[in-house]
Amino acid sequence: MKRFLVSIAIMAGITTAYAQKKLVLYFSETGTTKTVALELQKQLGADIEAIQPEEPYSGNFQETVQRAQREKQSGTTPAIKPLKVKIADYDIIFLGYPIWSGSYASPIASLIKQNDFAGKTIVPFCSFGSGGLNTSTADLKKALPKATIKEGYGVRTARVAAVEKELDRFLKENGYKKGTVTKLPEFSAQKPVTDAEKAIFNEACSSYQFPLGTPSTVGKRTTPDGTEYKFTVQSNGGFGGGGSSIIYVVVGKEAGAKPEFTQVVR
Ligand SMILES: Cc1cc2nc3c(=O)[nH]c(=O)nc-3n(C[C@H](O)[C@H](O)[C@H](O)COP(=O)(O)O)c2cc1C
């Protein structure tokens, strides 16, 4: 009986996510998303392909903003080169992109138009100046109603050094890679921020190129690496507009560790 149960468990294991055929498919203009894609490929042992616009983007922020605006106004998306891989050969596609104007970069819209993702599992991953994982994931769900869009991974351009460790946790937590990780506790309930917490928020956020707002309440949790804060912030305009947002901040446990914000959720 025991042997029977063990073999059932092994058979069940074969169908789990880590055993499925995986592809890392990404667009990157200036290399940050590419760094995440290469780390994913390494940790998963997956196939990888870059999405290539026929006319490459220049790598200049202002020029790309203007080109993206022109494309949006004219209702077009950039022509991209045909993929070398066949999407049909894969079960899980890790789909990567930079966040442009709050969502996935426009070459992803071209990819979606030209390829069939019905029945596929998509794991989004992205890099961004401040945030956009959740909005881009919601937009992918709308654009690909016949695919299963899973919870994704996102990293700020300024925190790309954290990718290797964060991906290891993300992939194990979600069963894409073998191994276990200790589950992180929930954040404590939101409470009005103290002066000390306000100082941590300011140290993490004040050097960012756009104003990120004023924190009103905060919840915390202790992790194996330090302390994480979940601030509720009243935005005061800036990149992404007004209203309220959630901003996550981490402070490493080593002495003198500088607070860093990990993402803005609008
Ligand atoms: C046209 C354009 C629009 C952008 N819009 C946003 C945005 O809305 N939010 C954000 O956090 N970052 C934004 N960024 C910053 C990029 O998401 C960030 O630099 C990203 O890491 C670039 O990835 P890549 O190096 O793979 O191209 C934008 C960058 C460009 C070029």
Ligand as a Chemical Component Dictionary entry (heavy atoms), coordinates in Angstrom:
data_LIG
# 
_chem_comp.id                   LIG 
_chem_comp.type                 NON-POLYMER 
_chem_comp.pdbx_formal_charge   0 
_chem_comp.three_letter_code    LIG 
# 
loop_
_chem_comp_atom.comp_id 
_chem_comp_atom.atom_id 
_chem_comp_atom.alt_atom_id 
_chem_comp_atom.type_symbol 
_chem_comp_atom.charge 
_chem_comp_atom.model_Cartn_x 
_chem_comp_atom.model_Cartn_y 
_chem_comp_atom.model_Cartn_z 
_chem_comp_atom.pdbx_ordinal 
LIG C1  C1  C 0 8.541  54.508 -23.213 1  
LIG C2  C2  C 0 8.822  54.165 -21.773 2  
LIG C3  C3  C 0 7.796  54.225 -20.836 3  
LIG C4  C4  C 0 8.023  53.850 -19.504 4  
LIG N1  N1  N 0 6.973  53.855 -18.630 5  
LIG C5  C5  C 0 7.163  53.429 -17.348 6  
LIG C6  C6  C 0 6.060  53.384 -16.429 7  
LIG O1  O1  O 0 4.914  53.698 -16.743 8  
LIG N2  N2  N 0 6.306  52.965 -15.160 9  
LIG C7  C7  C 0 7.557  52.570 -14.747 10 
LIG O2  O2  O 0 7.711  52.194 -13.589 11 
LIG N3  N3  N 0 8.619  52.595 -15.601 12 
LIG C8  C8  C 0 8.451  53.000 -16.881 13 
LIG N4  N4  N 0 9.512  53.015 -17.764 14 
LIG C9  C9  C 0 10.833 52.522 -17.305 15 
LIG C10 C10 C 0 11.118 51.086 -17.788 16 
LIG O3  O3  O 0 10.043 50.221 -17.463 17 
LIG C11 C11 C 0 12.390 50.517 -17.148 18 
LIG O4  O4  O 0 13.467 51.363 -17.418 19 
LIG C12 C12 C 0 12.689 49.094 -17.610 20 
LIG O5  O5  O 0 13.554 48.454 -16.672 21 
LIG C13 C13 C 0 13.342 49.026 -18.993 22 
LIG O6  O6  O 0 13.511 47.668 -19.316 23 
LIG P1  P1  P 0 14.499 47.190 -20.479 24 
LIG O7  O7  O 0 15.895 47.599 -20.052 25 
LIG O8  O8  O 0 14.355 45.704 -20.506 26 
LIG O9  O9  O 0 14.092 47.838 -21.757 27 
LIG C14 C14 C 0 9.327  53.428 -19.091 28 
LIG C15 C15 C 0 10.370 53.397 -20.038 29 
LIG C16 C16 C 0 10.138 53.753 -21.359 30 
LIG C17 C17 C 0 11.260 53.698 -22.352 31 
# 
loop_
_chem_comp_bond.comp_id 
_chem_comp_bond.atom_id_1 
_chem_comp_bond.atom_id_2 
_chem_comp_bond.value_order 
_chem_comp_bond.pdbx_ordinal 
LIG C1  C2  SING 1  
LIG C2  C3  SING 2  
LIG C2  C16 DOUB 3  
LIG C3  C4  DOUB 4  
LIG C4  N1  SING 5  
LIG C4  C14 SING 6  
LIG N1  C5  DOUB 7  
LIG C5  C6  SING 8  
LIG C5  C8  SING 9  
LIG C6  O1  DOUB 10 
LIG C6  N2  SING 11 
LIG N2  C7  SING 12 
LIG C7  O2  DOUB 13 
LIG C7  N3  SING 14 
LIG N3  C8  DOUB 15 
LIG C8  N4  SING 16 
LIG N4  C9  SING 17 
LIG N4  C14 SING 18 
LIG C9  C10 SING 19 
LIG C10 O3  SING 20 
LIG C10 C11 SING 21 
LIG C11 O4  SING 22 
LIG C11 C12 SING 23 
LIG C12 O5  SING 24 
LIG C12 C13 SING 25 
LIG C13 O6  SING 26 
LIG O6  P1  SING 27 
LIG P1  O7  DOUB 28 
LIG P1  O8  SING 29 
LIG P1  O9  SING 30 
LIG C14 C15 DOUB 31 
LIG C15 C16 SING 32 
LIG C16 C17 SING 33 
# 
